[in-house]
């Protein structure tokens, strides 16, 4: 049996393996600062292999950089020993940590056993790392509205003064005063640097989660749009830039603005692979549909008349057209027809040219609705009529919460529009790792209710503490997560009520997971650091406060099993057994597991079977374990904690 690693991948190791596979002659060894022999890539050999032109040293080149950029790359690649713990009901014992590193109690899930939606509480950098194995290439759309760098907003403070080992040890990432997020004032000499270092590793990890035809939408304002675009060009590739949307966030100017009033924000759109990404088309309005008629009862259906002249000039397309009444028509001045004379004759013979109801009108081409795009191509201008604005967003939130809980929420109408034009299927997974007030979850549920879709959402939010002077705190909400989850509960109920029978199968639930320290004791990861005589008190490598379901979710992360998977709990020979996705994964973490239990599990022929290394009832069970599976389910992958 193999032992599960139970920690996130070291992406630097993965990149090394890729380079080693492509250029084995560039693999070498060297001595690190501790005097240890370590693997390395010979830069000079690699430079020779990739030929063309390699830029090195101080040679001038086009690049986008900032202080600590290299450390932010290390931060994205470094592995962590963290896990996600399920929260079924409202907690009475605090777990996880809030934005100040203090344990807190969380409100629980809605429809835990049946929902396919996730709400994850924790540092999104850590959560994105934890999701790498399970959701690699599975996310069709990401929308984020990160903290803006206005000089007043807060940014995540990732400590780049630490080396990698110190960073990993400091799992909560708090400063000496317990602060997890800091205000990035304009007087700070690292005003842009701190913000860039915060967002860069998160975007690198997010890219890997996107499907090949997936895309990411990022809301931003004027302060960092130039830097964000340069960063996204590097992370996603300049060829994968798709659009910059201009969203009308205000209907009119702010009279108290200094200078010119900003009434817009931007939304950058990048694809994982622009060659395969296709935008979703917008439905035609009633007014647009009225343009399609069938006055001549053409058997091909309704059509509209389209201009036959081109905006440019081509001599081969400059000729006289004679109408059915003998009238002759020339192209407009300095223009020509869109087709040459031979193609025109073919269109005429196919009854695709019209001269109006009386035959005296200018020649036009018939465009059948069955032959044009299935909708309207999206535009980069998003007026309030299409995407809503801040005022609409506040009214929307006030309709759910009587209290004024957020100053600048995004309207769900805007996110619904972005989902529509993202081109995702109706069963796609949509991720928002700066969830805030959970607008994205609201939009997903609303859109599903409208078109019968089954899109799933994953919301990720750091449990930031609400200011004690805020309306949210006065209303009883201690963290941003509690506001977001309550919005989903209330919005889901409201959507179901308004949609009636059409939404009876609508998934408005969510499975709550909290980012926390690993379920495993330190000895699990570093057994060489412990003396032999210490193992009597470390026989169990699992922390005492962890439940079997905690272990199950860490195993699911490690094996790449979707965290929304169906979980059934059964009892076999007196032992608790988890069955995930109809025998895809079966796990048993009880002690004293007998041959009877193992045989019953093997007969179910799971793809994976996981148990604790020390949980077999006797040596004879351990001896017969592999033989039992060889007899009943030889293809089952067996792993132990």
N, C-alpha and C positions, 0 to 999 in steps of 0.2 A: 504494500500500500504506500502511496505517496503522501507526504505531509504538506498540508496547505501552507502557503507563505503568509497569509493573513496580514498583508500590508500592500500599499499601493506600489505600482511598478516604479523602478528607477529609470526615468526616461533617458537619462544620460547613458546608462548601460544599453538601453535599447538602440539608441542612435549609434553607439560604438559598434554594436553587433551588425547594424546595417552597413556601416562603412567597412567593417572588417570583411563582410560577405562580398562587397563590391570590389574592395581593394585589399586583398589579403597581404600583399607585399608591403602595405603601409603600416601593418600592425607591428608594434615593437614593445619593449619594456623599458622602464626608467625607474629612478629612485625618487620617492616623494619626500616631503619635508620631514617625515618621521623616520626616514631611512629604510622604508619598506619598498620592496619591488612591486610595481603596479603596471597594469597594461596601459598602453598609450598608442596614439596615432602619430606617425612620423609626418610632420607637416610638409617637409621638403619632398618626400616621396609622393604624398597626396597631391601636391602642387604639380608635380611632373605628370601625374596620371590624368588630371583633369584638363591639362594642356591649355589651349587658347591663351588667356591672359589672367594671371592671378595677382591680385593687388595685395601688397604686404607693407607693413611698417607705416611710415608717414606719407607714402605716396598719395597724391590727391585722388579722390574718387567721390562719386555721389553716394551719400549715406545719410541716414537719420539716426542720430544717437543722442544720448544724454547721460549725466552722471549716474553710475550704478546700474546701467543697462545690463552689463554682463552678469551682475548679481541677480537681477530679476529673471534672467534666463535660467540661472542655477536654481532659483526659487521655484520656477515652473517645473523643472526636471526632478527635484529632490523628492525621494519617497517619504511617506509619513505612515506612522503606526496609529491610525485612527479608524473609527468605524461609524456606522449609522445604527442607532438603536430605535426600535419601533416604540411608538407611544399609542396604545390602543385607547385607553380611557384617560380622563383628567388625572394628572399625576398628583400624588400626595407626598412623594419623596422626590426631592429635586435631583435632576440629572443634567448632564451637559453643562454649558457655561454661557452666560449672557455676554454682552459686549464689554463688560468689565471683568470677565473671568470668574464670576460668581455663579455657583449652581442655582438653578431656578426650576420651578414647577411649570410644566407646560400643559395647556389644554389639549385634549386628545383628538383622535381621528373621527371621521364621519364615514360610516359604511366600510370599515377597515377590511372586512373579508371579501367585499365585492367590488370596491372601487378600483380603477386603474390610474387614478391621479395621485400625485405625490406632493407633499409639502415638507420640505427639508429645512430644518433650523440649524444654522451653523455658518461659519466662515466660508464664503463661496469658493475661495481658493482651495481649501481643504476638501470641500464637497466635490468640486470639479475633478480633483484628483481621484477621489473615491469612486466617481462615476465612470472613470476611463475604461475600466475592464468591461463593465456591463453595458454601457451605452455608446461604445466606440462605433461611430458611423451610423448611429440609429436615430439621431435627432434631425428632423426635417426642417425645423425653424427655431431660431433663437431670437427673442426680442429682449433687449436690456435697456433700462433707463438708469445708467449709473449716476453716482453723485457728480454733479457738475462742479467744475473748478472755478467758482465765482469769487473765492476769497472768504466766503462765509460758510460754504458747505463743508461737510466732513469727508475725509478720505480714510480708507483703511490704511493703517500704519503697519506695514510689513517691515520688520527690523533688518535692514541690510548691513548693520554694523556687526551682526553675528556671523560666524561661519556656519556652514551647513549643519554640522553636528549640533551646535548650540540652537540653531533654528528648530531642528527636529525635537530636541529636548524641550524647547519652549513651545509646546504644542498649542497653547492658547494664544500665543503671540500678544502679550500685553507688556506695557512698559512697567517701570518700577512702581508707578503709582496705580497700576491696574487699568490703565486706559487702553482700549482696543482701537478706538477711532479718535483721530485728532482733527482739530480745525486747521485748515490749510489757508492761512491768511496771506494776503498779497504782500505783506511785509516779510514773509518767509523767503529767504534766499533760494529755497528749493521749490518755489511755487509751482512751476510746471513739472519739475523733476519728480516730486513726490506723487503727483497725480499720474504721471506716465508710468512710474514704477509700480503703482497700484494696479493699473488696468492691463499692462502688458502681459504678465504671466497668466492672467485670467483669460485673455483673448487667445493665447497660445493653446491653452488647455481646451477652450471652447471649440476651437477649430477642429480638433481631433474628434469631438463628439458629433460633428455635423455629418450627415449622409452626403454622398457624392453629389447629389442634386439638391442639397440643403442650402440654406442661406441664413445670414444673421442681419438683423436690423438693430441699429444703435442710435438712440436719441442723444443729442448733444446740442450745446449752444455755441455762440461765437468764440468763447474763451479758449476752447481746445479743439474746435472742429478741424483746424489745419493740422495740428499735431496728431489727432486721432486718425485722420485720413492717411497721413504718412506712416503711422504705425500699422494700420490695417493693410496698406499696400505691402508692407514687409511681412506681416503675419500671414495674410491670405494670398498675396501676390497681386501686382497691379492689374494683371489680366482678369482677375476675378472681381474687380470693382464693377458694380452693376448700376448704381444710381445714387444720387444725393437728393432726397426729398426735402422740400421746404414746407414745413407745417405752420399754418396760421394759428398760433397759440392764443392770440388776442383778437377781438373783433375791432377794437379801436385803439388809439394811442393812449399811453399813460401820461397824464398831464404833469405828474411829479417826476418824470424821467429826466435824467441829466443829458442834455443834448437830444439826440434822435431816439425816439421810443422804439424799442425792439418788439415787434409784434410776431416774430417768427422764431422757430427753432429748426434744427436739421435732423434728419434721420438718414444715416449712412446705410447702404445696402451692399453687402459683399456675399458672393457665393463661394461654396467650397470648390466648385468647378463650373465656371461660367459656360463651358461648352455643353453641359448637359442640363443646366438649370433653365427652367421655363417659367415665365410669370403666369400667374393666374389671371384670367380675363374677367373683367367686370360685367355684370349683367346689363343689357341694354335697357334704357328707360322707356316708359310708355311712349314718350314723344319720339324717340329714335325708332321704335318699332312701327309707329304710324307711317314712317317714310316708306315702308315696304308694302306694296300693293300688287294687284294682279289684274290690271284693267283689260288686258287682252286674253285672259284665261289661259295663260301659258301653263302647260302641264307640269312644268318644273317648279311651280309654286310662286310665292310672292317675290317681288324684286323691287329695287330702287334704281333710278336713273343716275348714272355716274358720268362726269365730264369726260369727253373723249379727247380733249386737247391736253398736251403736255405743257409744263411750265418752262421747258427749255426748247431749243430748236434743233431739228435734225432734217437735213435735206431729203433723206429717203422717206420721211414721214410728212412731207409737205406736198399735198395734192388736193384736187377738187373732189368733193363728195356731192353726188347728185341725189336729192331726196325723192320720195315716191311721187311727189307732185311736180317734179321737174326743177324745183328750186336747187340752186347750187350753193355749196358752203365751203368756205376756206377757213383754215385755222386762224385764230386771233393773231393780231400783229406780233411779230418777233417770237411766235410760238409755232408748234407743229402738232400733228395728231400723235397719240401715244403708240400707234401701231403703223406699220407700213401698209401700202395699198393691198398687197396680197393677203395680209392678216385681216385687214378690214373686210375684204370680200368673204373670207371664211366666217367672220363674225356675223356678217349680214346674212349669209346662207343659213346660219344656225339660229336665226331669229334672236340675235343678241344685240341688235341695234334698234333703237326707237327714235322716231321723229315726232313724238308727241301724239296726242289723241287724234289730231286732224291731219297729221303727216306733214305739217309745215314747220315744225320746230327744228332747232339745231340738232344734229345727230348726237345721241347719247348712248352709252353702253349699259346694258341691263346687268345688274349685279344681284344674283339670287341669294337669298338669305341662307340657303342650304350650302352655298359655296364660299361664303366668307367666314371669317373667324367666328368662333362661338360666343364672342363677347367683345368688349371694348378694351383696347390696350391701356394699361395704367399710365398715369402721368406723374411727373415729379412734383407738381404743385398740389398741395393738400389744403384746400380752403376749409374753413370751419364746417361748411355744409357737408363735406365729404369725411372729415376726420374729427369733427368736434373741436372744441377749444378748452382752455382752462376753466372758463366759466361753466361750460356744459359739464366738465368733469366734476367740479365742486357741487353742482346741483345733483349730479348722479350719485355722488357719495353721500350727500345730505339726505337723499331719498332713502338710503340704506341706514345711515347713522344720523340721528338728529343732531349729534354733536359735530362741531367743526374739527375733524381729526387731522386732516392733511391740508397744507397750504397749496401745493402744486401737484395734485394727482394728474395722471394722464387719463383722458376719457377712454372708456372701453370701446367706443366707436372707432377711435383711431387704431387701436390694436386689432380690432375685428377687420378693419380695412387692410391692414398689413398682412394678416393671416390669409385673407382672400387673395391678395396679389402675390403672395409667396408661392402659390402654385402647389401647396401641399395637399396630399390626399386627405380624405375625410376621416381617416383613422391614424393620422400622423401624431408624433410626439412633439410637443412644443415646450421649449425650455425658457425660463426667465430666471437668471441667477442674481438679479437685483430686484427681487419681487416687490418690495415696498408694500403698497396697499393692495397688492394682488389683483391689479387691473387686468393682467394677462389671463389669469384664471377666470375672471368674470367674463372676459371677451370670448374665451374658448367655450364656456358653457352656453353663453347667449347664441353664438354661431351654431353650435350643435343643435340647439333647440329650434333654430330657424331653418336649417337645411337637413336635419336628421343625421348629422355627422357623428362620428365617435372619436373625435380628436381627444388626446390625453395631454394633461399639463404636468410639468414638473416645476414647482416654485421653490426657489432657494433664497433664504433671507437670514442675515445675521440678526440674532435676537437683541437688537439695539434697545437700550433702556429708554423709555419715554421720559422726557423732561418732566419733573414733578410739578412744574407750573403750567404744563400743557393741558389742553382740553381732554386729550386722550388719557392722560394719567388720572385726571379728575373723574373721568368716566369709568375708571377701573382697569384700564389697559396698561400693564407694566412694561410691555415690550412691543416693538413694531410687529413681531410675529403674531401676537395675539390679535392685533387689529386685522392683519391680513387674513388670518384663519376665520375670524368672525365675519369678515366681509364675504368670504366664499360661502359660509353657511347661510348668511342672510340673502345674498344675491342668488344662490342656488334655489332657495325656497321661493323667492319672488319670481324667478324665471319659470319654475315649474307651475306655480299658481297661474301665471299669465298665459302659459302655453297650453295648460289643461291636458287633455288626453294625448296631444301630440308629443308631450314631454314625459310620458309615464315611464319610459325606459332611460331617461336622461341621467347620466352619471354626474351627480353634483357632490359626490363624496371626495374624500382625500385621505390618504394614508400618511400620518405624521411620522417623520423620522428625525432624530436628533443626532447631530455630529458630536461624538464623544471620544474619549481615549479608547484604545483597543480593549477588547474583552480579555486579551491575553496578558499574563504577567511578563515582566521584562525577561525572565529566564527563557521564555518561549523564543524570543528573537536573538538573545545573546547568551546561550548556555555556557559558552567558554569562559564568561566572566564570573561564573559562580563556582565556588569550591564544592567538592564532592560532599562534604559533611553538611552542606546547606540543603541538599535535596530532600532530606526527610521532611522538611517543612515546606518544600516547594513541589511536592509530588503532583499536586493539581496545578496545572499551568494556567488555569482560568480564574479570573478575579471572582471573589466571593459574592459580590453584589450583582453578578450578571445572570440573566435568565436564559433558559434554552432558546427562547425566541430571539434574544440578543445575539446568541451564537449563530442562529440560523441566518440572520440577515448579514452577518459578516461573512459567512460561507457563501451566501448568494452573491455578494460583492466580489468575492475572490474567484468564483466560478463563472462570473458573467451572466448570472440569472437575473432577469428583469425584476426590479424591486416591487413592481406592481403585480407580480405573478400570484395566481391563486394558491392559497395555502390551506391544506386540510390537516387537522390534527387528529390522530387516531391512537389507539392503545393496542399494542401487540405483545402478548405474554406479559402483561403488566408494565410495559415500558412505553413512554410517550414517544410517538413517532410523527415526524412532519413529512407530509407528502406535498411536493411543490409541482404544480403544473402537470398533474396526472402522471406521476412516476418519472418525471424528468429528473427530479432530485428527491431522494429520500434521506432524511437525517434523523439520527437518534443520539441524544447527548446524555441519556441517563447512565447511571453506574450499574455494574453487575449485569451486563447484557449477556443473555444466554444464547446457546445454539438455536433454541426454538425461535427466538426473535430474529436472529440473523437469517435463518432458513426461510422464515415467512417473508422477510424483506427481499431476499434473493429471488424468491418465486414471483415477485411482482415485476422483476426485470427492469429496475430503474436504470436511467442513463448514468446518473451519479449516485453513489452512496457515501455518506460521511458520518463518522462517529468519533468519539474521543479516543485518543490513543490508549488511555488507561482504564477504559470503561468495560473491558471484557471480563466476564464473571470469573474466568479461570484460565490457566495456561493451556488447557485442552481446547477451550473455545478459540484462543488465539491461534493455536496450531491448526485447527480445522477451518478457520475462517476462509482462507483462500480456496480450499477444497470445496467448501459449500457453494461459493460463488462460481467456481469452475464447473460445478455440476448443474446449477440451476440458471445462472446468468453470467456466462464467461465474459460478455462484452461490457458489463458494468464497470465503470471507472470508480475505483475505491480509494477514498482519501481519509486521512485522520487529522485531528487537531493536535 
